[in-house]
């Protein structure tokens, strides 16, 4: 397995999951990690947050995607 890097930290796991899905839609595999005792103690996630992790070779592209807001789709303006 390749080296992995944290590209973003979030206060809430669900925020990280939305961004993970965004990256996945752009062909970048990402994972969300959170130290919440395997979901047994979700309150720990609130204290420690959640990390969005990608393979090191995808980190620059992930940063690029996350730095620029997506263009609105037709009818969203």
C-alpha positions as CSV (number, residue, x, y, z in Angstrom):
1,X,0.0,0.0,0.0
2,X,1.2,3.5,-0.8
3,X,2.0,6.2,1.7
4,X,-1.0,8.1,2.9
5,X,-1.4,11.7,4.0
6,X,-4.0,13.8,5.8
7,X,-5.3,16.4,3.4
8,X,-7.9,18.0,5.7
9,X,-9.2,17.8,9.3
10,X,-12.8,18.3,10.2
11,X,-14.7,18.9,13.4
12,X,-17.4,16.4,12.4
13,X,-17.2,13.0,10.7
14,X,-20.2,13.7,8.4
15,X,-18.4,16.8,7.0
16,X,-15.4,14.6,6.1
17,X,-17.6,12.0,4.5
18,X,-19.2,14.6,2.2
19,X,-15.7,15.8,1.1
20,X,-14.6,12.1,0.7
21,X,-17.5,11.5,-1.6
22,X,-16.6,14.7,-3.6
23,X,-13.1,13.4,-4.1
24,X,-14.3,9.9,-5.0
25,X,-16.5,11.5,-7.7
26,X,-13.3,13.0,-9.1
27,X,-11.5,9.6,-9.2
28,X,-9.5,10.1,-6.0
29,X,-9.9,7.4,-3.4
30,X,-10.0,8.8,0.1
31,X,-10.7,7.5,3.6
32,X,-12.1,9.1,6.7
33,X,-10.4,8.3,10.0
34,X,-11.6,9.2,13.4
35,X,-10.6,8.0,16.8
36,X,-14.1,7.2,18.2
37,X,-13.3,3.7,19.5
38,X,-14.8,2.1,16.4
39,X,-18.0,4.1,16.7
40,X,-18.5,2.9,20.2
41,X,-17.9,6.3,21.7
42,X,-18.9,8.9,19.0
43,X,-18.3,11.8,21.5
44,X,-14.5,11.2,21.1
45,X,-14.9,12.1,17.5
46,X,-16.3,15.5,18.5
47,X,-13.2,16.1,20.6
48,X,-10.6,14.8,18.2
49,X,-12.3,15.4,14.9
50,X,-12.0,13.4,11.7
51,X,-9.2,13.3,9.1
52,X,-9.5,12.9,5.4
53,X,-6.7,10.7,4.1
54,X,-5.6,10.1,0.5
55,X,-2.6,8.3,-1.1
56,X,0.4,10.5,-1.1
57,X,0.5,10.6,-5.0
58,X,-3.0,12.0,-5.0
59,X,-2.5,14.7,-2.3
60,X,-1.7,17.5,-4.7
61,X,-4.7,16.9,-6.9
62,X,-7.0,16.5,-3.9
63,X,-5.7,19.9,-2.5
64,X,-6.3,21.5,-5.9
65,X,-9.9,20.2,-6.0
66,X,-10.6,21.3,-2.4
67,X,-9.1,24.7,-2.9
68,X,-11.3,25.7,-5.8
69,X,-15.1,25.7,-5.3
70,X,-17.1,23.6,-7.8
71,X,-18.8,25.4,-10.7
72,X,-22.6,25.6,-10.2
73,X,-24.6,23.3,-12.3
74,X,-27.1,24.7,-14.8
75,X,-30.2,25.8,-12.9
76,X,-28.4,26.3,-9.5
77,X,-27.6,29.9,-9.9
